[in-house]
């Protein structure tokens, strides 16, 4: 019985890690630059995501692969990888996409 419980725990952890690694980036509040991106609303000096908002980040040059432009922001498309503005070399686990670093997962 103990072995079965341990096996189920390992399978649950593996499934959760796989789901997280493949999940689209989550929408989070972003600093307000001009008007808020599609799906976001103004709250003070931030743009807050609505229930159907996609991950957004301030636009720096052309949006990275998998993202589209929405005003002064880049919005993640379906199956987009997590992106961060590039400041020098990309960190481990990320690759260059224009002026951004994209997660390799």
N, C-alpha and C positions, 0 to 999 in steps of 0.2 A: 504494500500500500504506500509506503514511504517513497519508493522508487517511482511509482506512478505519479504521485503528487509533485515530485521534483521534475519529472519529465514535462508535466503540464505547465509548471512554472517557467521552465526554459522555453517551451513553445510560445507561451504568452508573451514573454519578454522579446523573443525573436520577432513575433508578429507585430508587436507595438513598435519596435525599432524600425522594421521595414516600412510600416505605415507612415511613421514620422519622416523617414528619409525620402519617401516618394510624395509627400504632401505638398500641395502648392503653398507658396509663402502666404502667411496670414496678413489680413489687413490690420494695420495699426495706425494710431494718430500720427500725422506728419506736420511739420512746421508749415504754416501758411505762407505761400509764395504766390502772389496774384490771387486768382480765384481757385477754389478747391477743385480737385479732380473729380471726375464722374463717380458718383456713389458716396461722396463725402460731403459733410456740411461744416460750416464755420463754427468754431467754439473758441473765442478769444483769439489768440495768435496761432491756433492749430486748426487742422482739418480733421474731423472725427469721421471714421468709417461708418456707413450705414450697414444694415444687415446683409446686403448683397454686394458690398464693396469688395474690390480686388486690392491686393497689395499695391501700394503706390509709393513712389519716392521722387524727390525733386529731380528735375531733368538737368543733366549735365551733358551737353552735346547731344548726339543721337542716342535714342533709347537702345538698350542692349537687346540681343536676340531673345525673342519670346515676349517682348514688351511693346506697347503702343503708346503714342503720345496723347495726353489729355491736358491741354493747356501747358502749364509749366511743370508737368509731372510725367512720369512713365508709369503706366499701369500694366501689371502682370497679365498675360494671357493664360489660356488654359494650359496646364502642365509647364508653366514657366518655372525656371529655377530661381532660387534666391539670388538677388543681385545687390551689390553695394557699389557706391561711386569709387572709382579707382584713385588711390592716392599713393603713387609709387608702384612697387611690385604687388601683385595680388597675394593674399595669404594662402597658406597651404590648404588644399581642397577647393581652390577657386582658379578659374582661368580667365584670361582677358577677353572682353567683348566690347570693343570700342573704348569708351571712357569709363567702363564698369568692369567689375569682377563678378563672374557667375559661378555659383556653386557647382561642383562637378557631380552632385547627386540630383 
